[in-house]
Amino acid sequence: MPKKSLAEISREMAGIDIAILSTHTENGEIANRPMSNNGDVAYDGTSYYFTYEQGRTVSDIQRNPKVALGFSSEAGLFSKGVYVAVEGTAELIRDKAAFQQHWTSDLDKWFDNGIDTPGIVLIKVKAKRITYWTGREEGEVVI
């Protein structure tokens, strides 16, 4: 069976907003937390997440930028569902122009002053390897 391309995986992921972001803590443990793609779900191997500067997520990434993301969609009447695991590198962005590019009105409930909210940071995750499962099919894309 032919393996899927990144574009095909992206189509299967369309609409998945929530990912589990995994980082390495200072004592070497793995920490996981749900993060929203902010409705920016056209996946090309890079994804973006807003958080607060003082959060452990930021200090974890500053110490070790190697992260993982987990995505899943439920099986439905016409789909098998998809499970995607991403290994990548995170970058912390503090540029308001970049904030504006990835901002949606849904974020206003978490960040009172929009892109001007003090202490926000944008996490950019660039995938290096993507593993997927759809029903019995599985595969991997290395970027």
PyMOL CGO cylinders between C-alpha atoms (Angstrom):
from pymol import cmd
from pymol.cgo import CYLINDER

trace = [
    CYLINDER, 0.00, 0.00, 0.00, 1.48, 3.41, -0.92, 0.3, 1, 1, 1, 1, 1, 1,
    CYLINDER, 1.48, 3.41, -0.92, 2.51, 5.70, 1.89, 0.3, 1, 1, 1, 1, 1, 1,
    CYLINDER, 2.51, 5.70, 1.89, 0.83, 9.07, 2.38, 0.3, 1, 1, 1, 1, 1, 1,
    CYLINDER, 0.83, 9.07, 2.38, 2.45, 12.38, 1.52, 0.3, 1, 1, 1, 1, 1, 1,
    CYLINDER, 2.45, 12.38, 1.52, 2.50, 15.35, 3.88, 0.3, 1, 1, 1, 1, 1, 1,
    CYLINDER, 2.50, 15.35, 3.88, -0.33, 16.91, 1.82, 0.3, 1, 1, 1, 1, 1, 1,
    CYLINDER, -0.33, 16.91, 1.82, -2.47, 13.78, 2.24, 0.3, 1, 1, 1, 1, 1, 1,
    CYLINDER, -2.47, 13.78, 2.24, -1.81, 13.67, 5.98, 0.3, 1, 1, 1, 1, 1, 1,
    CYLINDER, -1.81, 13.67, 5.98, -2.71, 17.36, 6.19, 0.3, 1, 1, 1, 1, 1, 1,
    CYLINDER, -2.71, 17.36, 6.19, -6.06, 16.73, 4.48, 0.3, 1, 1, 1, 1, 1, 1,
    CYLINDER, -6.06, 16.73, 4.48, -6.81, 13.98, 7.00, 0.3, 1, 1, 1, 1, 1, 1,
    CYLINDER, -6.81, 13.98, 7.00, -5.86, 16.34, 9.84, 0.3, 1, 1, 1, 1, 1, 1,
    CYLINDER, -5.86, 16.34, 9.84, -8.04, 19.21, 8.57, 0.3, 1, 1, 1, 1, 1, 1,
    CYLINDER, -8.04, 19.21, 8.57, -10.12, 20.53, 11.40, 0.3, 1, 1, 1, 1, 1, 1,
    CYLINDER, -10.12, 20.53, 11.40, -8.06, 19.09, 14.26, 0.3, 1, 1, 1, 1, 1, 1,
    CYLINDER, -8.06, 19.09, 14.26, -7.52, 22.09, 16.50, 0.3, 1, 1, 1, 1, 1, 1,
    CYLINDER, -7.52, 22.09, 16.50, -6.17, 20.54, 19.70, 0.3, 1, 1, 1, 1, 1, 1,
    CYLINDER, -6.17, 20.54, 19.70, -2.76, 18.92, 19.96, 0.3, 1, 1, 1, 1, 1, 1,
    CYLINDER, -2.76, 18.92, 19.96, -0.89, 17.52, 22.94, 0.3, 1, 1, 1, 1, 1, 1,
    CYLINDER, -0.89, 17.52, 22.94, 2.46, 19.33, 23.19, 0.3, 1, 1, 1, 1, 1, 1,
    CYLINDER, 2.46, 19.33, 23.19, 5.21, 17.38, 24.99, 0.3, 1, 1, 1, 1, 1, 1,
    CYLINDER, 5.21, 17.38, 24.99, 8.34, 19.04, 26.35, 0.3, 1, 1, 1, 1, 1, 1,
    CYLINDER, 8.34, 19.04, 26.35, 11.28, 17.98, 28.53, 0.3, 1, 1, 1, 1, 1, 1,
    CYLINDER, 11.28, 17.98, 28.53, 11.25, 19.34, 32.09, 0.3, 1, 1, 1, 1, 1, 1,
    CYLINDER, 11.25, 19.34, 32.09, 14.36, 20.45, 33.95, 0.3, 1, 1, 1, 1, 1, 1,
    CYLINDER, 14.36, 20.45, 33.95, 14.58, 17.11, 35.78, 0.3, 1, 1, 1, 1, 1, 1,
    CYLINDER, 14.58, 17.11, 35.78, 14.33, 15.14, 32.51, 0.3, 1, 1, 1, 1, 1, 1,
    CYLINDER, 14.33, 15.14, 32.51, 10.69, 14.15, 32.79, 0.3, 1, 1, 1, 1, 1, 1,
    CYLINDER, 10.69, 14.15, 32.79, 8.26, 14.60, 29.90, 0.3, 1, 1, 1, 1, 1, 1,
    CYLINDER, 8.26, 14.60, 29.90, 5.46, 17.12, 30.40, 0.3, 1, 1, 1, 1, 1, 1,
    CYLINDER, 5.46, 17.12, 30.40, 2.30, 17.11, 28.28, 0.3, 1, 1, 1, 1, 1, 1,
    CYLINDER, 2.30, 17.11, 28.28, -0.37, 19.73, 27.84, 0.3, 1, 1, 1, 1, 1, 1,
    CYLINDER, -0.37, 19.73, 27.84, -3.22, 20.39, 25.39, 0.3, 1, 1, 1, 1, 1, 1,
    CYLINDER, -3.22, 20.39, 25.39, -2.66, 23.32, 23.04, 0.3, 1, 1, 1, 1, 1, 1,
    CYLINDER, -2.66, 23.32, 23.04, -4.88, 24.91, 20.42, 0.3, 1, 1, 1, 1, 1, 1,
    CYLINDER, -4.88, 24.91, 20.42, -3.79, 25.48, 16.82, 0.3, 1, 1, 1, 1, 1, 1,
    CYLINDER, -3.79, 25.48, 16.82, -5.99, 28.59, 17.02, 0.3, 1, 1, 1, 1, 1, 1,
    CYLINDER, -5.99, 28.59, 17.02, -8.05, 27.29, 14.12, 0.3, 1, 1, 1, 1, 1, 1,
    CYLINDER, -8.05, 27.29, 14.12, -4.93, 27.43, 11.90, 0.3, 1, 1, 1, 1, 1, 1,
    CYLINDER, -4.93, 27.43, 11.90, -5.25, 23.80, 10.85, 0.3, 1, 1, 1, 1, 1, 1,
    CYLINDER, -5.25, 23.80, 10.85, -3.82, 23.77, 7.32, 0.3, 1, 1, 1, 1, 1, 1,
    CYLINDER, -3.82, 23.77, 7.32, -0.82, 21.65, 8.24, 0.3, 1, 1, 1, 1, 1, 1,
    CYLINDER, -0.82, 21.65, 8.24, 2.43, 21.93, 6.30, 0.3, 1, 1, 1, 1, 1, 1,
    CYLINDER, 2.43, 21.93, 6.30, 4.78, 20.52, 8.94, 0.3, 1, 1, 1, 1, 1, 1,
    CYLINDER, 4.78, 20.52, 8.94, 4.79, 23.72, 11.01, 0.3, 1, 1, 1, 1, 1, 1,
    CYLINDER, 4.79, 23.72, 11.01, 2.28, 24.66, 13.68, 0.3, 1, 1, 1, 1, 1, 1,
    CYLINDER, 2.28, 24.66, 13.68, 1.81, 27.60, 16.04, 0.3, 1, 1, 1, 1, 1, 1,
    CYLINDER, 1.81, 27.60, 16.04, 0.58, 27.92, 19.63, 0.3, 1, 1, 1, 1, 1, 1,
    CYLINDER, 0.58, 27.92, 19.63, 0.20, 30.90, 21.95, 0.3, 1, 1, 1, 1, 1, 1,
    CYLINDER, 0.20, 30.90, 21.95, 1.08, 30.76, 25.63, 0.3, 1, 1, 1, 1, 1, 1,
    CYLINDER, 1.08, 30.76, 25.63, 2.28, 32.97, 28.46, 0.3, 1, 1, 1, 1, 1, 1,
    CYLINDER, 2.28, 32.97, 28.46, 5.97, 33.74, 28.84, 0.3, 1, 1, 1, 1, 1, 1,
    CYLINDER, 5.97, 33.74, 28.84, 6.06, 32.71, 32.51, 0.3, 1, 1, 1, 1, 1, 1,
    CYLINDER, 6.06, 32.71, 32.51, 4.66, 29.22, 31.86, 0.3, 1, 1, 1, 1, 1, 1,
    CYLINDER, 4.66, 29.22, 31.86, 6.71, 26.07, 32.27, 0.3, 1, 1, 1, 1, 1, 1,
    CYLINDER, 6.71, 26.07, 32.27, 6.22, 25.34, 28.57, 0.3, 1, 1, 1, 1, 1, 1,
    CYLINDER, 6.22, 25.34, 28.57, 8.44, 28.30, 27.69, 0.3, 1, 1, 1, 1, 1, 1,
    CYLINDER, 8.44, 28.30, 27.69, 11.19, 27.44, 30.17, 0.3, 1, 1, 1, 1, 1, 1,
    CYLINDER, 11.19, 27.44, 30.17, 11.12, 23.81, 28.99, 0.3, 1, 1, 1, 1, 1, 1,
    CYLINDER, 11.12, 23.81, 28.99, 11.56, 24.90, 25.36, 0.3, 1, 1, 1, 1, 1, 1,
    CYLINDER, 11.56, 24.90, 25.36, 14.34, 27.35, 26.24, 0.3, 1, 1, 1, 1, 1, 1,
    CYLINDER, 14.34, 27.35, 26.24, 16.21, 24.50, 27.90, 0.3, 1, 1, 1, 1, 1, 1,
    CYLINDER, 16.21, 24.50, 27.90, 15.49, 21.88, 25.23, 0.3, 1, 1, 1, 1, 1, 1,
    CYLINDER, 15.49, 21.88, 25.23, 13.68, 22.82, 21.99, 0.3, 1, 1, 1, 1, 1, 1,
    CYLINDER, 13.68, 22.82, 21.99, 13.02, 19.19, 20.98, 0.3, 1, 1, 1, 1, 1, 1,
    CYLINDER, 13.02, 19.19, 20.98, 9.28, 18.63, 21.36, 0.3, 1, 1, 1, 1, 1, 1,
    CYLINDER, 9.28, 18.63, 21.36, 6.54, 16.25, 20.29, 0.3, 1, 1, 1, 1, 1, 1,
    CYLINDER, 6.54, 16.25, 20.29, 2.94, 16.85, 19.24, 0.3, 1, 1, 1, 1, 1, 1,
    CYLINDER, 2.94, 16.85, 19.24, 0.07, 14.39, 19.21, 0.3, 1, 1, 1, 1, 1, 1,
    CYLINDER, 0.07, 14.39, 19.21, -3.09, 14.86, 17.13, 0.3, 1, 1, 1, 1, 1, 1,
    CYLINDER, -3.09, 14.86, 17.13, -6.14, 12.64, 16.81, 0.3, 1, 1, 1, 1, 1, 1,
    CYLINDER, -6.14, 12.64, 16.81, -9.56, 12.74, 15.19, 0.3, 1, 1, 1, 1, 1, 1,
    CYLINDER, -9.56, 12.74, 15.19, -12.40, 10.44, 15.97, 0.3, 1, 1, 1, 1, 1, 1,
    CYLINDER, -12.40, 10.44, 15.97, -13.61, 7.87, 13.50, 0.3, 1, 1, 1, 1, 1, 1,
    CYLINDER, -13.61, 7.87, 13.50, -16.89, 8.79, 11.92, 0.3, 1, 1, 1, 1, 1, 1,
    CYLINDER, -16.89, 8.79, 11.92, -19.45, 7.34, 9.58, 0.3, 1, 1, 1, 1, 1, 1,
    CYLINDER, -19.45, 7.34, 9.58, -17.24, 8.01, 6.55, 0.3, 1, 1, 1, 1, 1, 1,
    CYLINDER, -17.24, 8.01, 6.55, -13.77, 8.14, 8.07, 0.3, 1, 1, 1, 1, 1, 1,
    CYLINDER, -13.77, 8.14, 8.07, -11.46, 5.88, 10.04, 0.3, 1, 1, 1, 1, 1, 1,
    CYLINDER, -11.46, 5.88, 10.04, -10.04, 8.73, 12.11, 0.3, 1, 1, 1, 1, 1, 1,
    CYLINDER, -10.04, 8.73, 12.11, -6.41, 9.72, 12.09, 0.3, 1, 1, 1, 1, 1, 1,
    CYLINDER, -6.41, 9.72, 12.09, -3.68, 9.68, 14.72, 0.3, 1, 1, 1, 1, 1, 1,
    CYLINDER, -3.68, 9.68, 14.72, -0.57, 11.73, 14.09, 0.3, 1, 1, 1, 1, 1, 1,
    CYLINDER, -0.57, 11.73, 14.09, 2.64, 11.97, 16.13, 0.3, 1, 1, 1, 1, 1, 1,
    CYLINDER, 2.64, 11.97, 16.13, 5.09, 14.77, 15.32, 0.3, 1, 1, 1, 1, 1, 1,
    CYLINDER, 5.09, 14.77, 15.32, 8.70, 15.04, 16.41, 0.3, 1, 1, 1, 1, 1, 1,
    CYLINDER, 8.70, 15.04, 16.41, 10.09, 18.52, 15.93, 0.3, 1, 1, 1, 1, 1, 1,
    CYLINDER, 10.09, 18.52, 15.93, 11.90, 21.56, 17.13, 0.3, 1, 1, 1, 1, 1, 1,
    CYLINDER, 11.90, 21.56, 17.13, 10.21, 24.47, 18.88, 0.3, 1, 1, 1, 1, 1, 1,
    CYLINDER, 10.21, 24.47, 18.88, 11.09, 28.13, 18.52, 0.3, 1, 1, 1, 1, 1, 1,
    CYLINDER, 11.09, 28.13, 18.52, 9.83, 30.94, 20.76, 0.3, 1, 1, 1, 1, 1, 1,
    CYLINDER, 9.83, 30.94, 20.76, 8.63, 34.02, 18.86, 0.3, 1, 1, 1, 1, 1, 1,
    CYLINDER, 8.63, 34.02, 18.86, 8.05, 37.37, 20.54, 0.3, 1, 1, 1, 1, 1, 1,
    CYLINDER, 8.05, 37.37, 20.54, 7.30, 39.44, 17.42, 0.3, 1, 1, 1, 1, 1, 1,
    CYLINDER, 7.30, 39.44, 17.42, 3.87, 41.12, 17.27, 0.3, 1, 1, 1, 1, 1, 1,
    CYLINDER, 3.87, 41.12, 17.27, 3.80, 40.92, 13.47, 0.3, 1, 1, 1, 1, 1, 1,
    CYLINDER, 3.80, 40.92, 13.47, 4.06, 37.13, 13.77, 0.3, 1, 1, 1, 1, 1, 1,
    CYLINDER, 4.06, 37.13, 13.77, 1.37, 37.19, 16.49, 0.3, 1, 1, 1, 1, 1, 1,
    CYLINDER, 1.37, 37.19, 16.49, -0.95, 39.03, 14.10, 0.3, 1, 1, 1, 1, 1, 1,
    CYLINDER, -0.95, 39.03, 14.10, -0.39, 36.44, 11.34, 0.3, 1, 1, 1, 1, 1, 1,
    CYLINDER, -0.39, 36.44, 11.34, -1.56, 33.59, 13.59, 0.3, 1, 1, 1, 1, 1, 1,
    CYLINDER, -1.56, 33.59, 13.59, -4.16, 35.38, 15.73, 0.3, 1, 1, 1, 1, 1, 1,
    CYLINDER, -4.16, 35.38, 15.73, -7.85, 34.48, 15.66, 0.3, 1, 1, 1, 1, 1, 1,
    CYLINDER, -7.85, 34.48, 15.66, -10.70, 36.04, 17.61, 0.3, 1, 1, 1, 1, 1, 1,
    CYLINDER, -10.70, 36.04, 17.61, -11.10, 32.80, 19.60, 0.3, 1, 1, 1, 1, 1, 1,
    CYLINDER, -11.10, 32.80, 19.60, -7.85, 33.67, 21.38, 0.3, 1, 1, 1, 1, 1, 1,
    CYLINDER, -7.85, 33.67, 21.38, -9.41, 36.80, 22.89, 0.3, 1, 1, 1, 1, 1, 1,
    CYLINDER, -9.41, 36.80, 22.89, -10.97, 34.70, 25.67, 0.3, 1, 1, 1, 1, 1, 1,
    CYLINDER, -10.97, 34.70, 25.67, -7.48, 33.64, 26.83, 0.3, 1, 1, 1, 1, 1, 1,
    CYLINDER, -7.48, 33.64, 26.83, -5.53, 36.84, 26.13, 0.3, 1, 1, 1, 1, 1, 1,
    CYLINDER, -5.53, 36.84, 26.13, -7.47, 39.94, 27.24, 0.3, 1, 1, 1, 1, 1, 1,
    CYLINDER, -7.47, 39.94, 27.24, -5.57, 42.51, 25.19, 0.3, 1, 1, 1, 1, 1, 1,
    CYLINDER, -5.57, 42.51, 25.19, -5.10, 40.47, 22.01, 0.3, 1, 1, 1, 1, 1, 1,
    CYLINDER, -5.10, 40.47, 22.01, -1.59, 40.61, 20.57, 0.3, 1, 1, 1, 1, 1, 1,
    CYLINDER, -1.59, 40.61, 20.57, -0.83, 43.42, 23.04, 0.3, 1, 1, 1, 1, 1, 1,
    CYLINDER, -0.83, 43.42, 23.04, -1.38, 41.18, 26.06, 0.3, 1, 1, 1, 1, 1, 1,
    CYLINDER, -1.38, 41.18, 26.06, 1.71, 41.47, 28.24, 0.3, 1, 1, 1, 1, 1, 1,
    CYLINDER, 1.71, 41.47, 28.24, 3.82, 38.33, 28.47, 0.3, 1, 1, 1, 1, 1, 1,
    CYLINDER, 3.82, 38.33, 28.47, 2.51, 36.31, 25.54, 0.3, 1, 1, 1, 1, 1, 1,
    CYLINDER, 2.51, 36.31, 25.54, 4.76, 34.29, 23.31, 0.3, 1, 1, 1, 1, 1, 1,
    CYLINDER, 4.76, 34.29, 23.31, 4.15, 32.29, 20.13, 0.3, 1, 1, 1, 1, 1, 1,
    CYLINDER, 4.15, 32.29, 20.13, 5.52, 28.77, 19.95, 0.3, 1, 1, 1, 1, 1, 1,
    CYLINDER, 5.52, 28.77, 19.95, 6.44, 27.63, 16.44, 0.3, 1, 1, 1, 1, 1, 1,
    CYLINDER, 6.44, 27.63, 16.44, 6.95, 23.88, 16.04, 0.3, 1, 1, 1, 1, 1, 1,
    CYLINDER, 6.95, 23.88, 16.04, 8.70, 22.71, 12.88, 0.3, 1, 1, 1, 1, 1, 1,
    CYLINDER, 8.70, 22.71, 12.88, 8.27, 18.98, 12.27, 0.3, 1, 1, 1, 1, 1, 1,
    CYLINDER, 8.27, 18.98, 12.27, 11.23, 16.75, 11.52, 0.3, 1, 1, 1, 1, 1, 1,
    CYLINDER, 11.23, 16.75, 11.52, 9.36, 13.44, 11.47, 0.3, 1, 1, 1, 1, 1, 1,
    CYLINDER, 9.36, 13.44, 11.47, 5.63, 12.69, 11.29, 0.3, 1, 1, 1, 1, 1, 1,
    CYLINDER, 5.63, 12.69, 11.29, 4.17, 9.28, 12.00, 0.3, 1, 1, 1, 1, 1, 1,
    CYLINDER, 4.17, 9.28, 12.00, 0.51, 8.55, 11.22, 0.3, 1, 1, 1, 1, 1, 1,
    CYLINDER, 0.51, 8.55, 11.22, -2.10, 5.84, 11.66, 0.3, 1, 1, 1, 1, 1, 1,
    CYLINDER, -2.10, 5.84, 11.66, -5.43, 5.67, 9.80, 0.3, 1, 1, 1, 1, 1, 1,
    CYLINDER, -5.43, 5.67, 9.80, -7.24, 2.44, 10.45, 0.3, 1, 1, 1, 1, 1, 1,
    CYLINDER, -7.24, 2.44, 10.45, -4.71, -0.31, 9.68, 0.3, 1, 1, 1, 1, 1, 1,
    CYLINDER, -4.71, -0.31, 9.68, -2.54, 1.95, 7.55, 0.3, 1, 1, 1, 1, 1, 1,
    CYLINDER, -2.54, 1.95, 7.55, 0.50, 3.55, 9.10, 0.3, 1, 1, 1, 1, 1, 1,
    CYLINDER, 0.50, 3.55, 9.10, 3.51, 5.36, 7.81, 0.3, 1, 1, 1, 1, 1, 1,
    CYLINDER, 3.51, 5.36, 7.81, 6.04, 8.06, 8.30, 0.3, 1, 1, 1, 1, 1, 1,
    CYLINDER, 6.04, 8.06, 8.30, 7.12, 11.27, 6.62, 0.3, 1, 1, 1, 1, 1, 1,
    CYLINDER, 7.12, 11.27, 6.62, 10.58, 12.69, 7.26, 0.3, 1, 1, 1, 1, 1, 1,
    CYLINDER, 10.58, 12.69, 7.26, 10.90, 16.39, 6.55, 0.3, 1, 1, 1, 1, 1, 1,
]
cmd.load_cgo(trace, "trace")
